[in-house]
């Protein structure tokens, strides 16, 4: 499976992630959505928004990013703030 085959992710997401060394779903799972988002943010990825964080978390859980509960979003933001 390629990153682009995961729910919520497409060619643009796959390209972004590849630029920061995340080449496959296994690597994304190993790092987690928050670390992947940090790497994208630190690489000054143009157009990056928190929707990318929700999308990656949803991809890992196989859930549509729009259905991620507010509580989970708060957890992700808290983890992002910790790093």
C-alpha positions as CSV (number, residue, x, y, z in Angstrom):
1,X,0.0,0.0,0.0
2,X,1.1,3.5,-0.8
3,X,0.4,6.6,1.3
4,X,-1.9,7.8,-1.4
5,X,-4.0,4.7,-0.9
6,X,-4.8,5.5,2.7
7,X,-8.0,7.2,3.6
8,X,-7.8,11.0,3.6
9,X,-4.4,11.1,1.8
10,X,-3.9,11.8,-1.8
11,X,-1.1,12.6,-4.2
12,X,-0.4,16.0,-2.6
13,X,-0.1,14.5,0.9
14,X,2.0,11.7,-0.4
15,X,4.4,14.2,-2.0
16,X,4.6,16.3,1.1
17,X,5.3,13.3,3.3
18,X,7.9,11.9,0.9
19,X,9.8,15.2,1.1
20,X,10.2,14.8,4.8
21,X,11.3,11.1,4.6
22,X,7.9,9.5,5.2
23,X,7.7,7.2,2.2
24,X,5.1,4.6,3.2
25,X,2.2,3.9,5.6
26,X,4.4,1.9,7.9
27,X,6.7,4.8,8.5
28,X,3.8,7.1,9.1
29,X,2.4,4.7,11.7
30,X,5.8,4.4,13.3
31,X,6.2,8.2,13.7
32,X,2.5,9.0,14.3
33,X,0.4,11.9,12.9
34,X,1.8,14.5,15.3
35,X,5.5,13.9,14.5
36,X,4.7,13.7,10.8
37,X,2.9,17.1,11.1
38,X,5.8,18.6,13.0
39,X,8.2,17.5,10.2
40,X,5.9,19.0,7.6
41,X,5.6,22.2,9.6
42,X,9.4,22.4,10.2
43,X,9.9,22.0,6.4
44,X,7.8,25.0,5.8
45,X,5.4,23.0,3.6
46,X,3.3,25.5,1.6
47,X,-0.4,25.3,2.2
48,X,0.0,23.1,5.4
49,X,-3.0,23.4,7.8
50,X,-4.3,21.5,10.8
51,X,-6.5,19.6,8.3
52,X,-3.3,17.7,7.4
53,X,-2.9,16.6,11.0
54,X,-6.5,15.4,11.2
55,X,-6.1,13.7,7.8
56,X,-3.0,11.8,8.9
57,X,-4.6,10.8,12.2
58,X,-7.7,9.6,10.4
59,X,-5.6,7.7,7.9
60,X,-3.9,5.8,10.6
61,X,-7.2,5.0,12.2
62,X,-9.0,4.5,8.9
63,X,-11.6,7.2,9.8
64,X,-12.7,10.1,7.6
65,X,-10.9,13.2,9.0
66,X,-14.2,15.1,9.2
67,X,-15.5,12.6,11.7
68,X,-12.6,12.9,14.2
69,X,-14.1,13.9,17.5
70,X,-13.3,17.3,19.0
71,X,-11.8,15.5,22.0
72,X,-9.3,13.7,19.8
73,X,-8.4,16.9,18.0
74,X,-7.7,18.5,21.4
75,X,-5.4,15.5,22.3
76,X,-3.5,15.9,19.1
77,X,-3.1,19.7,19.6
78,X,-1.9,19.1,23.1
79,X,0.7,16.6,21.9
80,X,1.8,19.0,19.2
81,X,2.2,21.8,21.8
82,X,4.4,19.4,24.0
83,X,7.0,19.0,21.3
